[in-house]
Amino acid sequence: MFALLLLVPLIGSLFVVQNSEAIEKFEKQVSEGYEWNYVGSQPLNAKDKNISLQVQGSDPYIIFKLKKPVE
């Protein structure tokens, strides 16, 4: 149990460090009015900042995307 309590923050901090540039962009866009939208499984777009998912043996993909709502 104690080892699990040590591993969770460690894994979380590694995630933040590896994705800090993308997370900063997400925070900025959310403050500008962007919202998370479900887009289904889509391949990565190299020009966008994203946090991808990947299942062993498949290409990385996204399922949510930040979009500015049309008013």
N, C-alpha and C positions, 0 to 999 in steps of 0.2 A: 504494500500500500504506500509506504514511504517513497519507494522508487517511482511509483506512478505520479505522486505529487511533485517530484522533481522533474520528471520527463515532460509533463504537460506544459509548464512555462518555457522550458528549453525549446521544445518543438515550436511553440507559438512565437518565440522570439526569432527563431531561424526563419520562419515564414515571413515575418515583418521585415527583417533585414534583407532577405532576398527580393522582396517585392516592394520595398520602400518607395521607389520612384513611381510605380503604378499606384500605390495607395495614396500618395500625395496628390497625384492627378485626379483620382477618384474623389477625394475629399474636396478639392477645388471645384470640380464639376458639380458635385452635389450642392455646394454652397451657391453655385450659379443657377441652380434650379433643375439640373439634370435629375432623372429618376431611373432606378433600376427597372428594366423590362425583361420579361422572359421571352427569349427568342428561339428557344429550342436548341437542339444540338447543331452547332455550326462550326466549320473549320476556323482556325485562327486567322485573323487579319494582321499581317506584319506591321502595318502602319499604326494600329491601335495599341494602347497599353491595355493589358489584360492579365488576368490570372486564369490559367487554363486548367482543365481537368484532363487526365489521361488514364485510360485503362490499359493494362499490359497487353501489348500486341496491336494497339490501335494508335491512330494519330491523335495529337492533342486537340481539344475542342472547348468551346465555351457554351454556356446555356443562358447567361444573363448578360445584358449590355446596357450601358448608360446612354440614355437618349434624352434630349431636351424636348419637353412636351410642346405640341403645337397649340398655340392659344388663339 
